[in-house]
C-alpha cells in the first residue's frame, strides 16, 4: 500500500478536503476530547477480521474521491493475536492520515504522531495484520516468542478504501499476555490478637503486564464493614519498607482511616512478597475476597505519592522478597502530615478486582 501512487494522489485530495473548511465534526470532537483516559474496561472484545469488515461511520471525514478517511469512532477493542515479530516503518500515507486524525480528534497530536513510527506483524487465525505500535512498546513486544499469543488493546483512526474494502489503520495502545492474573494471593498463617483482631499473613505475587508503571494497592485491614481499598477516609502517615531478597521491592504503608499498602511496579514487572500482613477485624470466615486496585497515578494530599517516599519507590522488574514484607527492621522512611491531620488520597484507577483466598484453617 505504501507505494501506491494512486492512493498518494487521493491523499492529496483528501488533505485539500480537510483544509477547505469542512472541519465541523473534527472541531467539535477535539473540544470534547478532554474526557478521562481510557481504561482496559473500555476496550471491548472483538476480532481483527470483524474490525476490518466494518464500514466507517457516516460522519467520518473523506477525500473528494471517497478513497481515504479519518474517523471519530475510535472503537476501542481487545483482540487475541499471535506474535510474529517482523517490523517495518509505517507507510507514508498512513503516517499523514494519523497526523490529520490526531490534529482533528486527539487534542494533543504529538501524543500520537511521535511515538507511532513503526508497524509490527501479528497473525489472527492465519491472516497477517500490520499494526502500528508505540516506540516504548517495541522492546517488550520483541521479547515475545514467535507465535506466542497476546492480547492487544487498540483503536482505529481511519484508513483507505481499496477495491471497495476498508483498509483500517489500527493503533496498539497496550498489550498483555492472555489470562495472566495481576495478583496471586495465598494464605500462609494467622495470629490471634486481642479480639476481634486477627493478623493474617499471605504470599503475594503481583504482575504488571502494562507498558507503563502501575501502583498496586492492597488493603491493610479487612472485616465485615470494610470498604473498597482507597475509596474512603484519609491518610496521615506513610511507613516505607525495603525488605531483603532478590531485586528491589519498596512497600509503602499509608496509615489513616483510608489506609492501604502500595507498591509501584515498572512495566512488565513481577514482584513476589512473602508473609504479607493484613489485619482482619471480626469473626474470621473460611474464605476472603481480597480486593486489589491498580492505578496509573496516585496522589496523597495533592502531592504525587512518589514524593512521600523520599526514595525511589519503583521496584525491580523482577523481585522476590525472602522475608516478612513489612518487618519493622526493614522500615527505611516515615512521614507524617505537617499538622497530623488526614489528607485525601486520589487514585487514577486502572482496574479493580477481587482475589478469592481460602484460609485453609483446620
N, C-alpha and C positions, 0 to 999 in steps of 0.2 A: 504493500500500500504506500510505503513511504516514497517510492519512486514514480508514482503515477502522476504524470504531468496534467492529466485532465482534472484530477482531484485538486491539484495545486491551483489550477485556474479557477475552479469552483470556489476554492477557499478565498481567493482574491475578491471574487464577487460577494462572498459571504461577509468579508470584512467591510466592503463598501455598504452592504446592507446594515451592518451594525452601526456604522458611523453616520448613517443617513438620518438619524434621529429616531429610529424605531426601537427605542430602548425602554419603553414603558414598563414591561414586565421585569426586566433586569433591575431597573432603578428601584422599583417597589420592593423587590426581594432583597436587594442589598440593604435597604433600610431596615428590613425585618430580620436580618441575619444575626442579630445580637442575642438570640436565644441561647440557652445553656448548651454547653458542649454535649456531643453525643456520648452515650454510654453503650456498653455492649448489648444491653437490653433493647436498644433502638434498632439493632441490626436483625432483620427477620430472615429465617432460614429459607434459602432459595437455591437454585442451581444456575450455573453459568449458561446452560442451554436455555433455561427459562428466561433469563435476563436478555440473552441475545435475541430471543424471539419477540420481545416486547417492542411495541411501537412507541415513538416519542410522544410526550404529552402534546396535545393540540396547541398549547401556549408556548412550546419551545420555539426559540428564535432560529430561523433558517436563512440560507442564502437564496438569491432570486431564482436559482435553478433547482431549488429544493433538493440539494445534494449533501449539504453539511448543516449541522445544527448543534446548539447547546441547549441544555435543559435545566429547569428549576426543580425538577422532580429527582432528587438525588438517589432515592430508592436504597437506603442503607440495607445491605444484605450480608448474610453469613453463608459462605459456600464451603463445601468439603472438596478438596483437590489433592492431587499428589504432586510432589515436588520434582522438577527436572533439573533446575539449577542454571540453565543457559540464560544469558542476559544480552541485551542489545540497547542502544540508545533509543529513546522514544522518537518515532518518526516526526519529521519537521512539522507536517500539517497538524499532527496531534498535539505537539507542544504549543503551537499557536492557538489551537482550539482551547487547550487548557488555560492559556493566558487570558483569552477572551472570557471564558467561563468564570475564572477567578475574579477578573475585573468586574464582571456583572453581578456575581452572586456571593462571592466569598467575603467581601468586606475588607479583607487584608490579603491581596493577591499573592504577595511573596510567601505567605504561609504554604501555598501550593506550588507556585512556579519554581521556587528554588530547590526544594527537596526532591521533587519528582523530575528526574532526568533519565531514568532507566526503566526498561521493561524486563520482566522475568517470565520465563516459560513455566506454565503449570498445565496439568492434564486433568480433565474430568471425563470419566467413562470413555477413555480412549481418544478424546478430542483435545487438541492443543489450543491453549489460550495464552496470548501475550498480555500481561497485566502490568500497569505502572506501579512501581514500589518506591517508597521514600528512601533516600540515601541512608538514613540512620538504620533502616531495617536490613539493608543488604548483608552486613557481616553476619547477623544472626540467621538470616534465611539461608545463606550459603553453608551453614553448619548442618542443615538437614541433609539426610542421605537421599540419593536418587530414588524416586518412587515412594518416599515416606509421606504419609498422609498428614495434612494440616488443615486447619480452619482459617479462612481468610475473611476479614471484615472489610468490606469495600463499599464504595459509592460509584454512581455513574455520573458523568459530566456532559456527555454529548457524543458526537461521532460523525460518521459519514454514511450515506446511503449508496450502496454499491449493488447493482443488478437487483434493485428492489428489495435488498436486505439491509438491515441496520447493523453497522459495524460500531458497536459501542466502545467508548473509551472508559475503562474502569480503573479507579484509584484504590489501591490497597491501603487502608488506614491502620490496620492492626492484624495480628495473627497469633495463633497459639496451637499447641498440639491438641488433638481431639481428646475430649474426655479426661483431661488432666485436672485432678482436684486441686483447687487453690490452697486448701488446708486439709491436712490429715491429723486427727487428734485421737490419741489412745490413752485410756486411763491407766495410771501406774499404781497409786496408793492414796490413802487418806489418813488424816489425823483428826481425832475429835478434840475440839477445844471447848471452852465454856459454852453450853447450849445457848442458842441454837446454832452455833458456828461449827462448821466442819471445813478443814483445809484439804483441798483436793489437789493432786499432782498429776500432770499429763505429759506425755511425749507429743510434741507438735512438729509437724513438717509443713512449711509454707513454700508455695511455688508462685513466683511471679512470671506468668507467661506473656506479659505485655512487653511492648517495645520501649517502654519508659518506666522510671521508678514508680513504685506504689507503696503507700503506707498500708500496713496491715494492723487493724485494730481488733484486739481481743478483750473480752470482759475481765475485770479484776474481781468482780463479785457477781454471784448468781443467787437466785431464790425465787419463790413463787411470785413475788412482786417486782421482779427485775424488768427493766425496760430495755429497749434496743441500745446496743453499745454506742456511746457518744450522743444519744438522742436527747437526753435531759440533763439538768444540773450544770455545775460549773467545775472549774479547775483552780486550785491554789498552790499546788506543789508538783514538781517533777523530780523523780529519782531516776538516775541513769545508771544502768548496769552494763558491764563488759565482761561476761563470763568467758572462761577459757575453753579452748577447743581448737579444732581445725578451722582456719579462716577467722573472719571478724564478724561478730554479732553484737550489735548495740541495742539494748532494750530500754525503752522509756516507760516508766510507770507514772502516769498522771493521776494525782490524787485529788479528791473532792467529791461532791455529791454526784458529779458526772464523770468519775474517774474511769480509766481503762489502761490497758497495756498497749504499746505500739512498737512496731519495728519497721524500718524503711528498707525495702528490698530494691536493688537495681534491676534493670531489665533482665528477664530470663534467669532469675536467681532462684536458688533453693537453699533454705535455711532450716536446720534441724535443731530443735530446742528440747532439752531433757529436763524432767521434773519441773515443768512449768506450773506455777501455782495459780489457782482460782479459789476464792473463798465461796462457800455455799452457806446461806442463812436459811435455816428451816429444816423440815423433815426431808431426808435425802431420798430421792426417787431411785428407781432401778436404772433409768436412762436419763441422759441430759441432752438437750438440744442447744448446743453452744453456737451462738451467733458470731460470725466473723464479718467485718466490713473491710473493704479495700478503698483507698482514697487516692485521687490524683494529687490533692493538695490538702494540707491540714494547717489550720491557724488556731492559735490559742491567745485569747485576749487581743485579737487583731494582728498578732505577730506570726510570721512563718514559724511553724513548730521547730524547724531546724535550729533557729536562734536560741531556743530554750535549752538545747542540749549542751551548748558551749564546746562541743566536739562534733566532728563529722558523724552524723547518725547513720550513714549509709553502711549497710552490711556488705560482706563479700558476695560475689556471685555464687560461691559455694561456701557454706559454713556449717559446721557440725559441733554444737556445744556439748562438752563432755561432763558437765556438772550442773548443779541446780541453777536454773536460768537466772534467778533473781536473788542469789545469795548476797547477804549483807556485806560479805567480804569483797564482793566484786562491784560494789557501788562506787562509781568514779566521780559523779557530779550530783548536785541537787540544786534546786532553785525554788524560791517562794515568790509569790506576787508581792510587790512592794508593801502593800498595806495588809497583807494576809487575807484579803478578801477574794472570793472566787471570781473568775472571769469566764467568759463563754468560749466554748470550742466550736469551730466551724469546719465541717467536713465536706470537701468537694468529692462526693461519693462516686466510686466506680461501680461497685456492686455490694450487695449483702447476701449472705447465705447462711444456712444452718448446717452444722455437722452433728449427726446423731452419734452419741457416745455411750455405749453400755458401760456401767460402772463395775459390773462383774463381781459384786460382793457375794460372799458365801454366807 
